[in-house]
Amino acid sequence: MGQTARVSAIAWTAAVSLAAWLWLLLCQGFFWRTDVRLPPERDPGAWPFVAVVVPARDEAEVLPASLPSLLAQDYPGRAEVFLVDDGSTDGTGELARELARRHGGLPLTVSSPGEPPAGWTGKLWAVRHGIGLARARGPEYLLLTDADIAHAPDSLRRLVAAAYAGGFDVVSQMARLRVESLWERLVVPAFVYFFAQLYPFRRIGKRGARTAAAAGGCVLLRTETAERARIPDAIRHAVIDDVALARAVKGGGGHIWLGLAERVDSVRPYPRLHDLWRMVSRSAYAQLRHNPLVLMGTVVGLALVYLVPPAAAVTGLATGSTATLVFGGLAWLLMTGTYLPMLRYYRQPLWLAPLLPFTAFLYLLMTVDSAVQHYRGRGAAWKGRTYARPDAVVTEER
């Protein structure tokens, strides 16, 4: 009797998981599709002046693969690059100047902002300094891009043409992250998949929809909109600054767009699980607003949606429970099917799709670890930058 009751409980749990997957498949903005790319483009009559702002802290390793791609933009109008060397100790600023001398292209200004005042998190102080330098030149648009992002030669032109055609205040592309090592193959496509599940791209671009997000590696922002939304000052406390930026713009009535990039790539390697773990855990608990109840709900939700299906399928096989096997197997099948488009986008073998529960379990552990680090006084920071938060002073070692 007890064994039957346990199997029945597992079957019901698997049924709930299956229902959750049916809802995700049909009602969560078709998050699993990867066809949200740059919207239709139209060349403006006069190409606006664009200032490219690049916050950089100890980026000498990746700059040779990224900065020349910015300098080589074939943008028809006026454009300048402002690289903010934010207290680097590896010669980032001098290397940037050397790359500009060697490659030529767009004008480059390298500057340092000094140490940030209390209350500024991550790279936002560097972004503020770069925007301040750029505004003195009167640009109509700002391209905020990270130091590890390599752009195709037509990237800036296409971003501006899309913003002009759609009347967007923000056009952001999620750069294609590097996927070469075993751990990158397991974790990176899932990272983008989970992000799209939280922030369905189709909803972000709809006027009136509450969903707002951007991808910090590539954000084209109208200067007038930035001033009206007081960016970055209004979001200076934000750990997840790209989402905060999008919310500030959309909250002020701005029109934003976010999609997957085609020719904008991150060149930063994450060869070890430790590297990827830190990338996720440094901000995961901030995503949950440092709320223990939300953390508990997230853990339960991840377990129900991602861990129950394979566990139920195996249990059904072992116990001969048809209902448990069918509910668990169908939920696992739906999970696998929704993950396939992301694996294709990242040009990865499709046999990785059934392993998504394992990757989700890793993300669950990373999220819990993020909370543990928070309560130990080590929250999110930017490359060793120490900054204050309401309850502690936190440091992230590099």
C-alpha positions in Angstrom: 0.0 0.0 0.0 2.8 2.4 0.9 4.7 1.6 -2.3 1.6 2.2 -4.4 1.0 5.6 -2.6 4.5 6.7 -3.3 4.2 5.8 -7.0 0.9 7.6 -7.2 2.4 10.7 -5.6 5.3 10.6 -8.1 2.8 10.2 -11.0 0.8 13.2 -9.8 3.9 15.3 -9.5 5.0 14.3 -13.0 1.5 15.2 -14.2 2.0 18.7 -12.7 5.4 19.0 -14.4 3.9 18.0 -17.7 1.2 20.6 -17.3 3.9 23.2 -16.5 5.7 22.3 -19.7 2.6 22.5 -21.8 2.1 26.0 -20.4 5.7 27.0 -21.1 5.5 25.6 -24.6 2.3 27.6 -25.6 2.0 30.5 -23.2 5.4 31.9 -22.4 6.0 34.0 -25.4 7.3 31.1 -27.5 10.6 31.6 -25.6 12.1 28.5 -27.1 12.2 29.8 -30.7 15.4 31.4 -31.9 14.0 33.4 -34.8 13.9 36.8 -33.1 16.7 38.5 -35.0 17.3 42.1 -36.0 14.0 43.7 -37.0 13.5 45.1 -40.5 16.1 47.8 -41.4 15.8 51.1 -43.3 18.6 53.5 -43.9 18.0 57.0 -42.5 18.3 59.9 -44.8 21.2 61.2 -42.7 23.1 58.7 -40.6 23.3 59.9 -37.0 26.4 60.4 -35.0 27.1 57.3 -32.7 29.4 57.2 -29.7 30.6 53.7 -28.8 31.3 53.3 -25.1 33.4 50.4 -24.0 34.0 49.8 -20.2 37.2 47.8 -19.8 38.8 46.5 -16.6 41.8 44.1 -17.1 40.8 43.1 -20.6 44.2 42.8 -22.3 43.6 39.2 -23.0 40.5 39.8 -25.1 41.0 43.3 -26.6 43.1 42.1 -29.6 40.1 40.0 -30.8 37.4 42.6 -30.1 38.6 46.2 -30.3 39.8 46.0 -33.9 36.3 44.9 -34.9 34.8 48.1 -33.5 37.5 50.3 -35.1 36.8 48.7 -38.4 33.1 49.4 -38.5 31.9 50.5 -42.0 29.3 52.9 -40.6 28.3 55.5 -43.2 28.0 58.3 -40.7 30.2 59.7 -37.9 31.2 57.3 -35.1 33.8 57.4 -32.3 34.9 54.8 -29.8 35.4 55.7 -26.1 37.2 53.0 -24.1 37.1 53.5 -20.4 40.1 51.9 -18.7 38.6 51.3 -15.3 41.6 50.8 -13.0 43.2 48.0 -15.0 46.5 46.5 -13.9 47.3 44.6 -17.1 48.0 47.5 -19.5 44.5 47.5 -21.0 44.6 51.2 -21.8 48.0 51.2 -23.5 47.1 48.1 -25.4 44.0 49.8 -26.7 46.0 52.8 -27.9 48.5 50.4 -29.6 45.7 48.5 -31.4 44.3 51.8 -32.6 47.7 52.9 -34.0 48.1 49.5 -35.6 44.7 49.0 -37.1 43.4 52.6 -37.7 39.7 53.0 -38.3 37.3 54.9 -36.1 38.7 57.5 -33.7 39.5 56.1 -30.3 39.6 57.9 -27.0 41.0 56.1 -23.9 40.3 57.5 -20.5 40.2 56.5 -16.9 37.4 57.5 -14.4 39.1 57.1 -11.1 37.6 55.1 -8.2 33.8 55.1 -8.0 32.0 56.8 -5.2 29.9 54.6 -2.8 26.7 53.2 -4.3 28.0 52.4 -7.8 28.1 48.7 -8.7 29.9 46.8 -11.4 30.9 48.6 -14.5 28.2 51.3 -14.3 30.7 53.9 -13.0 32.9 53.3 -16.1 29.9 53.5 -18.3 28.9 56.8 -16.7 32.4 58.2 -17.4 32.3 57.0 -21.0 28.8 58.5 -21.6 30.0 61.8 -20.1 32.9 62.0 -22.5 30.7 61.0 -25.4 27.9 63.5 -24.7 30.4 66.4 -25.0 30.5 65.5 -28.7 26.8 65.5 -29.1 26.0 62.0 -30.3 22.4 61.0 -31.2 23.0 57.4 -30.2 25.2 55.5 -27.8 26.4 52.0 -28.4 27.2 50.3 -25.1 29.3 47.3 -25.7 31.6 45.1 -23.5 35.3 44.7 -24.1 35.0 41.1 -25.0 32.4 41.6 -27.8 33.5 41.3 -31.5 31.3 43.0 -34.0 30.9 42.2 -37.7 31.9 45.2 -39.9 28.3 46.1 -40.6 27.1 45.7 -37.0 26.7 49.3 -36.1 25.1 50.2 -39.4 22.5 47.5 -39.1 21.7 48.4 -35.4 21.1 52.0 -36.4 19.0 51.1 -39.4 16.9 48.8 -37.3 16.4 51.4 -34.6 15.5 54.0 -37.3 13.0 51.7 -39.1 11.2 50.6 -35.9 11.4 53.8 -33.9 13.2 52.0 -31.1 14.9 53.7 -28.2 16.9 50.6 -27.4 18.1 47.9 -29.8 20.0 45.2 -28.1 21.5 41.9 -29.3 22.4 39.0 -27.1 25.9 38.2 -28.4 26.7 34.6 -29.3 28.8 33.4 -26.4 31.9 31.2 -27.0 31.1 27.4 -27.0 34.2 25.3 -27.4 35.0 23.5 -24.1 32.9 20.6 -22.8 31.5 22.8 -20.0 30.7 25.6 -22.4 28.7 23.2 -24.5 26.7 22.0 -21.5 26.2 25.4 -19.8 26.3 28.3 -22.3 23.3 27.4 -24.6 21.2 26.7 -21.5 22.2 30.1 -20.1 20.6 31.9 -23.0 17.7 29.4 -23.0 16.9 30.2 -19.4 17.3 33.9 -20.0 14.8 33.7 -22.8 12.4 31.8 -20.6 12.5 34.5 -18.0 12.4 37.4 -20.6 10.7 36.1 -23.8 12.1 38.2 -26.6 8.8 38.6 -28.4 7.2 40.3 -25.4 10.1 42.7 -24.9 9.5 44.3 -28.3 5.8 44.8 -27.8 4.6 48.2 -26.8 2.5 48.0 -23.6 4.0 44.6 -22.5 5.7 44.7 -19.1 8.6 42.4 -20.0 11.8 44.4 -20.3 15.4 43.2 -20.7 18.5 44.0 -22.7 21.9 42.2 -23.2 24.7 44.4 -21.9 27.2 43.3 -24.5 25.4 45.1 -27.3 23.0 47.9 -26.5 22.2 50.8 -28.9 20.6 53.5 -26.9 19.1 56.8 -28.1 21.0 59.6 -26.2 17.9 61.6 -25.6 16.3 58.5 -24.1 19.3 58.0 -21.8 19.1 61.5 -20.6 15.3 61.3 -20.0 15.7 58.0 -18.1 18.8 59.3 -16.2 21.0 56.4 -17.3 23.2 55.3 -15.8 22.7 57.3 -12.6 19.2 56.0 -12.0 20.4 52.4 -12.1 23.7 52.9 -10.3 22.8 50.3 -7.6 21.9 47.6 -10.2 23.9 44.4 -10.3 22.1 43.2 -13.4 22.5 46.5 -15.2 21.3 45.6 -18.7 17.9 44.5 -17.4 17.7 47.5 -15.1 18.5 49.8 -18.1 15.7 48.2 -20.2 13.2 48.6 -17.4 14.1 52.2 -16.9 13.7 53.0 -20.6 10.4 51.0 -20.9 9.1 52.4 -17.7 9.5 55.9 -19.1 7.5 55.0 -22.2 10.4 54.0 -24.4 10.3 51.3 -27.1 12.9 48.5 -26.8 13.9 45.5 -28.7 16.0 42.5 -27.8 17.0 39.5 -29.9 19.7 37.0 -30.7 22.7 38.2 -32.6 23.9 36.8 -35.9 27.3 38.4 -36.2 28.0 39.8 -32.7 30.2 37.3 -30.7 31.7 37.2 -27.3 35.4 36.2 -27.4 35.7 35.6 -23.7 36.6 31.9 -22.8 35.0 30.0 -20.0 37.0 26.8 -20.2 36.3 25.4 -16.8 33.1 24.8 -14.8 34.5 27.1 -12.1 34.6 30.0 -14.6 31.0 29.5 -15.7 29.9 28.9 -12.1 31.2 32.4 -11.1 29.6 34.0 -14.2 26.2 32.7 -13.1 26.4 32.8 -9.3 27.7 36.3 -9.1 24.3 37.7 -10.0 21.8 34.9 -9.7 20.6 35.9 -6.2 20.3 39.5 -7.2 18.0 38.3 -10.0 15.8 37.0 -7.2 15.9 40.4 -5.4 17.8 38.8 -2.5 14.5 37.4 -1.3 14.8 34.0 0.6 11.1 33.1 -0.2 11.7 33.8 -3.9 14.8 31.6 -3.7 12.8 28.8 -2.2 10.2 29.1 -4.9 12.9 29.1 -7.6 14.5 26.0 -6.2 11.2 24.2 -6.0 10.2 25.4 -9.5 13.5 24.3 -11.1 13.1 20.9 -9.4 9.5 20.4 -10.5 10.1 21.6 -14.1 13.5 20.2 -14.9 14.4 17.4 -12.4 11.0 15.6 -11.9 10.5 14.5 -15.6 13.6 12.3 -15.9 13.3 11.1 -12.3 9.6 10.2 -13.0 10.5 8.5 -16.2 13.1 6.3 -14.6 10.9 5.6 -11.6 8.1 4.6 -14.0 10.4 2.2 -15.8 11.7 0.7 -12.5 8.2 0.3 -10.9 6.1 -0.5 -13.9 3.9 2.5 -13.3 2.6 3.4 -16.8 1.2 6.8 -15.6 4.5 7.8 -14.0 6.4 6.8 -17.1 4.1 8.5 -19.6 3.8 11.8 -17.6 7.5 12.0 -16.9 8.5 10.9 -20.4 6.3 13.4 -22.1 7.5 16.3 -19.9 11.1 15.3 -20.6 10.3 15.1 -24.3 8.8 18.6 -24.3 11.8 19.9 -22.4 14.1 18.3 -24.9 12.2 19.6 -27.9 12.1 23.2 -26.7 15.9 23.1 -26.2 16.8 21.9 -29.7 16.4 25.3 -31.4 18.9 26.8 -29.0 21.4 24.0 -29.6 21.0 24.6 -33.4 21.6 28.3 -32.9 24.8 27.5 -31.1 25.7 24.8 -33.7 26.0 22.1 -31.0 25.2 18.4 -31.3 21.5 17.7 -30.6 22.2 14.8 -28.3 23.0 17.4 -25.6 19.2 18.3 -25.4 18.2 15.3 -23.1 21.0 16.4 -20.7 19.2 19.7 -20.0 18.0 18.4 -16.5 21.6 17.9 -15.5 22.5 21.5 -16.6 19.4 22.8 -14.8 20.6 21.0 -11.6 23.9 22.9 -12.0 22.0 26.2 -12.3 20.0 25.3 -9.2 23.3 24.8 -7.2 24.7 28.0 -8.7 21.7 29.9 -7.5 21.9 28.5 -4.0 25.6 29.2 -3.9 24.9 32.8 -5.0 22.6 33.2 -2.0 25.2 31.6 0.3 27.8 34.0 -0.9 25.5 37.0 -0.4 24.8 36.1 3.2 28.5 35.6 3.8 29.0 39.2 2.7 30.4 38.4 -0.8 27.9 39.6 -3.3 28.2 40.5 -6.9 31.0 42.9 -8.1 32.9 43.7 -11.2 36.3 42.1 -11.6 37.6 42.6 -8.1 35.8 45.9 -7.6 34.8 46.4 -4.0 31.6 48.3 -3.5 29.1 48.9 -0.7 25.6 47.5 -0.5 23.0 48.2 2.2 24.0 45.4 4.6 27.7 44.8 3.8 30.8 45.6 1.8 31.2 42.9 -0.8 34.2 41.9 -2.9 34.5 39.4 -5.7 38.0 38.1 -6.2 39.0 37.7 -9.8 
